[in-house]
Amino acid sequence: HQVGIARKGWNLHHTHRSHGNDQFAMLYSHTHGWNRHRGAARPAFTPRTTTWWHHTWDRHHKGRMLKVTVDCAKRTFAVRTERQFLGIMRYPRSWTTVYPAVAGQSKDHRYRLISVKNIRESSGAVRWVRAPGGTSITNGGKVWRQNRRCHWCGTRANRAMCKGHTGVERFTVRIISGSHHQVGIARKGWNLHHTHRSHGNDQFAMLYSHTHGWNRHRGAARPAFTPRTTTWWHHTWDRHHKGRMLKVTVDCAKRTFAVRTERQFLGIMRYPRSWTTVYPAVAGQSKDHRYRLISVKNIRESSGAVRWVRAPGGTSITNGGKVWRQNRRCHWCGTRANRAMCKGHTGVERFTVRIISGSHHQVGIAR
């Protein structure tokens, strides 16, 4: 597979290339696909098989749902599946408006375009609002400091998530310092202590940074599917071992939260279905934490129908524009969507594509 972005004038062919003047930027699914058959894309930082992917994500080896998050200001796109993080690629700074795009080396692909979404900053100031005795909230509510006063304790934010809706929201926290982390969500009445527990009636749900932290010190959370060290994390993400920026995406309908850093995917946890309104939360086993709350964002469906709009000769677009079929007519070819991204703004957008069939994928953006 190949997936990514393209420019409006992309000719839909020759996706075996990796030239700076190509009109597409993609990630390729085969071995070390960040370094070949990627058009104008380049890795945003040094890839490793331990943090990007091992072997391949051909066929459905690492999942079927491709989620591509485009940061219009940074000129990057991050790719993950429902099971793991795949990588972050950079595209040329001269590109402004871009389009969701997919392609394939093999001639056997069918891709379904699911959605294009805007990720927008929530209205109102967000801050930490409750702290255990002896700990402190500083910097206008943005930084919580443990002050070596308690272990297995935490804090929560003022911003309610999933209140009156079943959409998707994301919050971002920066680890300034600390050894053994916990991040997730909590209910309004959580007492901020006893985060060593893993009971279904706990009022917090978190992912813990030490070895196999999906199975302990997690409160009411449970893994959404079977974790593996090859797709979640190997060893630990203590301190800054896997990155500093924790991005937590809460799916209000599915009652899940997915955690990743700027470097890799960490896991997807499920929380109780009886929970409706929840709050961003962090904690720590060790007493040495400082966490900065960066943002809380809404992820909303873009207005207007989204569909594939251009197809190479012999291939077809069916199902009301939602499915592109290669029909075994061309290899190293692709399609792009009608929905322009990054047009007139420097925010963040995400598109989702389902791999119905196909062997060697490419996904990303095009001009």
Buried (B, 14 or more C-beta within 10 A) or exposed (E): BBBBBBBBEBBBBBBBBBEEEBBBBBBBBBEEBBEEBBBBBBBBBEBEEBBBBBEBBBBBEBBBBBBBBBBBEBBBBBBBBBBBBBBBBBBBEEBBBBBBBBBBBBBBBBBBBBBBBBBBEBEEEBBBBBBBEEBBBEEEBBBBBBBEBBBBBBBBBBBBBBEEEEBBBBBBBBBBBBBBBBBBBBBEEBEBBBBBBBEEEBBBBBBBBBEEBBEEBBBBBBBBBEBEEBBBBBEBBBBBEBBBBBBBBBBBEBBBBBBBBBBBBBBBBBBBEEBBEBBBBBBBBBBBBBBBBBBBBBBBEBEEEBBBBBBBEEBBBEEEBBBBBBBEBBBBBBBBBBBBBBEEEEBBBBBBBBBBBBBBBBBBBBB
